[in-house]
């Protein structure tokens, strides 16, 4: 009977597993890219256990939720598997997302795909297209570990990056210090080769300020060492010139694969990141928050309350209203994939467990949300269907297992009612309890036959009757 005691635990595990699957939850991952569109926070691709994903997921930020059960929705998958790329939203229509660079693989294979370095996703229709780019820079074809920014005129800026070759090549990576731009209004590409004053860099964060300056923080330079986070490279998108800002204030450790968001008052908040060895494997993951004032170029470390997020690297971060939302990423050199989200309220630097809808609404974001209202309703109905299917399957499995348990218990008790006495074999009792009564034609059957065991002594309180 002991194995029966493990069955309820098995039922609970299977039911929870099926419910998670049917609730539409993304698998753990890292190295994905993300973009905020209205009230949808999109995530594209990412490295998953033993593979790279081509999935598209988004968080629905139109209603409140608990961070332990975020409202995930899946969308149309990408045509390639994708990691270490970058994405940005078109300011022209506020619905088209451009994915640029990255490591791409042909779907369902282990072969690299270098057919395109730009993919276009329409978030209103969930359609993927590959745009035709004029005067494309062929050396950018395999560029990855980059972060793009886009200005209000629709010009995308991408700095540096690497082109991963292979683990058996020397060097494993090439590092770049050029500025590549894509004008999405004309689909024209251009490349500006930089002077030696702009060091090659990769795995940095790029933040575009309202005055047209792009602030590059952290990363790894051409000598394969961490970029000094106190020496900040700045690119002027109006003059196409570089400068270096020496940041003072708190001492912040250099890092790469961290995240950064820009607040309305001009501060850049960074979180996490990691240090790496010469092969590219990370050796330490950070869990700190640091704030850069871009008016005074001073670093500070705020006092944070609430249950802190874990160390994170190769994760995503986006700012929605007063919430800095972190998602996915690696937490240590041994735990390199997660699927959790964490939310920091930047108004008081508090980690929160509940996402509440801000009381103020941005009109542009509201328009975008209304434009997707029918799609949102369909996705919500689909999610409710999945949840219902998961609960139903769990109930069916539980009923079947309980029936099996009851059957075994019944059989076990039935066997225990027959107790052999000295001189009587178990088979004798079994045989006697199954003796059939034979009736002779023309003679009415007796109302009851008493059967006394042939062998042994009858057990007190037990009578054996034929049927």
N, C-alpha and C positions, 0 to 999 in steps of 0.2 A: 504493500500500500504506500510505501514511502514515495515512489515516483509520482503518485497522484497529488501529493502536496505541492509539487513544483508546477503543476498545470495552471493554477490560478495566476502565478507570476508570469508564466508564458503568455497567458491570455491578456494580461494587463500590458505587457511589452508590445505584443502584436497590435493590440487595439490602438495604443498610443502612436505606434509607428505608422499605421494606416491613416490615422487622423492627421498626423503631420504631413504625410504625402498629399492627402486630399485637401489640405488647407492651402496648398500652393505656396510652399516655403522654399526659397533658394538654398542650394547646398552651400556649405562653407567654401570660401574662396579668398583670393587676394589678387593684387595687380590689375584690378578692373579699373574702368574709368566711369565718371559720373557727370551728369548735367541736370540742373533744375529747370523744369519747364512748367511755369504756373504753379499748380499744387501737386505736380508729379516730380518725384526725384528719381531719375532714370539711372540704371547701372548697366554697363555693357561688358560682356565677356568676363575675363578673369581666369587665373589659374585655379584649377580644382584638383583634388587628389588624382594623380596619375594622368592628368589630361589638362586641356585648356577649353574653356567654355565658349559657346557662341550664343548663349542665352541673353535675353533682355528682360530686366525686371524693373519695376518701379514701385516706390512707396507713395501711397495716397495720403497727402497732407491736408485734405479738405475736411477731415473730421478728427476728433481727439482719439488717442489710443494709448495703450500702455506699451512701453518699450520692449516688454517681454513677449508681446503678441502684436507685432507691427502689421499693418494692412498691406501685405505684399500682393502684387499682381504681375503676371508674366505677360510678355508681349511677343511680337513676331521675332523669331531668332535671326541672327546675322547670317550672312552667306559664308562667312569665314569664322574660324575660332580666333579669339582676339585677347591679347594681354599687353601690358606695358605701353598702351597707347594713350591718346588724349582726345578730349571732345569739347565742343563749345556750341553755344546756342546762337543762331542767327538773329541779329537785332532787326532784320528787315521784316520778318514775319513772326518772330517769337515762337516758332513751332518747329523749325527745321534744325536738326542737330547734325553737326559735321564731326566725323571721327577721322583723326589724322594720325598717320604713322602707326607704330606699334608692331608687335610680333604677330603675324597672321599665319594661320595654317588652313589648308583646305579642309572643309568640314568632313568629319568622319575619317580623317587620315592623319598620318604623322608627317606630312610633307608641308614645307613652307609654301606660302602663297605670296608671291610678289607681283600679282597682277594689278594691284592698285594700292595707293597710299592714302586715298581719300574715299570715305563712304558717307552717304547722305541718308538720314532717316527722317521721315515725315511723321511727327508724333501725333498728328491729327488723323492720318489715314493708316498709320503703322506700315508704311511702305519703305523698302530699301531701294536705293539707286546708286549707281557708280557714275559720278559726274565726269565729263571730259575736261581735263585740265590743260590749258594752253601754256606752253613754254615750261613744262614741268622739269624740275631738277632731278635727274636720274640717280644722283648720289643720295637722294633722300629716300629712295625706295624701301630700304630696310631700317629706317631710323626709328628708334624706340627710346623708352625712359625719358620722355619729354613731357612738357606741359604747355599747351597753347592758350593764348588769350585772344579776344576779338574786340575791336573797338566799335564805336557806334556807327561807323560807316561801312561795316562789314568786311574789314580787313583782319585776317588772322595772322598772328605773329608766333613763330616757333623758333626757339633758340637751341642750338647745340644738339645734344643727344648722342647716342651710340648706334652703331650697326653691329648687332650681335652676329658673330661669324660662326664659331663652334667651339666646343670645349677642347678640341684637339688642335686648334689653330693657335698660332702665336703672331700677334696678340689675340686674345679672345674677343676684345672689343677695339673698335676705332672710336676716338672721341672727336667731337666737332665743336667749332665755335662760330658757326655761321648763323645768320638770321635769314629764315625763310618766311615768305609771306604769301598768303593766298587771298586774293580779292574775290569774294563770293558773288559780287555783282557782275563780274566779267569772267569769272573762273580762270583768272590769270595768275600764274605762279612767278615769283621772282626770288632771287637769292642774293644776299649781300655778304660777301666775304669780309670777315672782320680782321682788324689788326691784332697784333699780339697782346694789346692791352685787354682784350676780351678773352679770358681764359676759357678753354673748352669746359663744358659742364654737362652733367646729366643727373637725373633723379633729384632735381631741384623742385622748388615751388615757384610759380610765376604769378604775380598779382599786378593787374593793371589799375593804376590810380586814375582818378578823374582828370588829372592834369596831363595825362598821356604818358606818364612814366611807367615802365614795367620793372617791378622789383623782383629780383631773383635771389632766393634765400636757400642756403645750404647746397647739398648735392655732392657730386664727386667729380674731380677735375681730371685733366689729361694725364697726370702722373699717377692716377688711380688712388688718390688720397682724398680725404674729405675736404670739401671747400670750407674755408674759414667763415663761420657764420657772422663774425663781427665785421668782415669786409664784404659789403653787399654790392653786387653789380647791378647797375641801373641802366636801362636802355630808354632813350627818348624817342618815342614813335613819331614825333613831329620833325625833329632835326636829324634823326638817324645817327645819333651819337651815343657813346658810352661814357659812364662815369662810375666812380667807386665811392660809396658812402661808408665812412668808418663809424660803426654803431658803438655807443657807450652804454652805461647802465649796468644791469645785471649780466653776469657771465653765463652765457648759454652755450652748451656743448654743441659742437659741429655734428651734423647728421645728414642723412639722405632718406628718401622715401617717406618723408613726413607729409603733413597736410597744412594748408593755410587758407584762411578766409579773410575778406576785407569787411570791416565794419563801416557804418555810415559816417563815423567821426574820423575815418582815415587810419585806424589802427589795423595792423595785420596780426591775427591770432594764429599761432602754429601749434600743432599737437603731434606728439610721438616722433616717429622716425627711428632710424637705426644706424649702427656702425657696421661696416663690412670689411671682409678681408680681401686680399688681392684677387681671389677667384670670383668675387661678387656675392659670396654667402655672408649673411649678416651674423654678427657676433653678439650684439647687444641691442635691445629694443627699449626705447624711451617711453615714459608715461607722463611727461610733464607738459605744462602749458606755458607758453611765453608770448608776450605781446610786444610788437614793434611799433612805436609811434613814428609815423612817416613824416611828421612835421619837424620833430627834433632828432630823429634817428637815435632813439634811446630804447634799449630793451628793458622790460620789466617782467616780473613774475607775480601774477595776481594771487590773492588768497582765495582758494577754491573750497567750497563746501559740498556736502552730499557724498554719495557713494561714487568714488572715482571710477572712470573707465580704466581698463587694463592697459598695459603697454601695447602700442599698435604701430605697425609699419606696413607699407604697401597697401594702405587702406584708402578710403574716400572720405571727404569732408565737404559739406555744402552749408551755406548760411541761408536759412529761411526765417524771415522776420528777425526775432531775437534768439533763434535757436541755431546752434552749431550742431549739425547732425553728422556723426561719424558712423561708418558702416564697413563691415568685412575687415580683411587684413590679417596679418600675422601677429601673434602676441609674444612669441619667443622663437629662438632658432629651431625648437622642436615642434611647436604648434604653429604651423604656417598657413592654416586656413581656418577662418571663422565665419559665422553668418549672423553675428549679433549687431545691434545698433546701440549707440550711446548718444545722449542729447545733453548739451551744455547750454544753459540759459546765460547768454553773455551780458545780460543786464546786471546780474548780481554774481556771475561766475559760480553758478550752482549746477551740479549734475542732477538732472531730474529723471524720474521714472515714468512720468506721464507727459505726453505731448498734448497741450491744450491749444485750441485754435486762438490765435491772437485776436484781440478785440478790434484792432484797426485792420482795414483791408486795402491793399494796393489795387487800384482800378485795373491796371494792365493785367495783373495776375488774375483778378476776378473774371475779366473778359476771356482769358485763356481757359480758365476752369469751366466757364459756361459753354465755350466752344466744344469741350470734350464731355459735356454732361451726359449725352446719350451713350457714349462709349463707357463712361464711368459706371452708368447704371447697368449696362450689359455685363461689365466685369464684376460688379458687385453681385449680380444674380448668378453669374458663373461660379463665383467663390462660395456663395451660399449653397449651390448645388453640390460642389465638391465636399463641403463640410457635411451636408446631409448624407452623401454617399459614404463618407468615412465613418460617420456615426452608425449608419445602417449596417455596414460591413462588420463593424466592431460588435454590434449587438448580435448579429447572426453567428459570428465566431464564438462569442461568449455562450450563446444558447447551446450550440453544438457541443462545446467542451463540457458544459455543465451536465448535459445529457449523458455524455460518456462517463463523467465522474459518477453520476447517480447510478448508471448501469453497473459499473465496477463495484460500487459500494453494496448494491443489492446482491450481486453475485457472491460477494465476499460474506455477507451476513447469512445468505442461504446455505452456504457451505458450512458455516460455523454452527448452524442448528443441529447438524448431524454429528454426534459425538460418539466415537467408537468406545466400547467397553472391553475389558480384558477378554481375550479369546475371540473377539469379533474384528474382522477386517473392515476397513473403510469401504472396500468395494462391495461387501455384503450388504451394508446399510444402503448404499446407493442403489444396489440392485433391488432391494426390498421396497424402497420408496417408489420405484418405477414399475412395480408389478401391475399388469393390466388385469382387470376383472373380465372373465369370459362368460358370456351369457348363452344359455341353451335356448334354441327357438322353441316357443310355446310355453316356456316357463318364465313367469314374471321375475324380474331381478329383485333381489333383496334390497331393502332400503339402505342397509349399511353392513359393511363387512369389517370386522375387527381383525387386524393383522397383528400378530405377535411375532417379533423377530425370532427366527429359527435359532440363531446363535447369540450367545451372550445374554445379558440381563437387560430388560427394558429400562431406559433411563427415566427416573421419576419425572412426571410433568410433561412427558413427550408421548403423544399417541401417533401412530402411523396408520393412515387411512388410505384406502384406494379410492379412486374417483369413479 
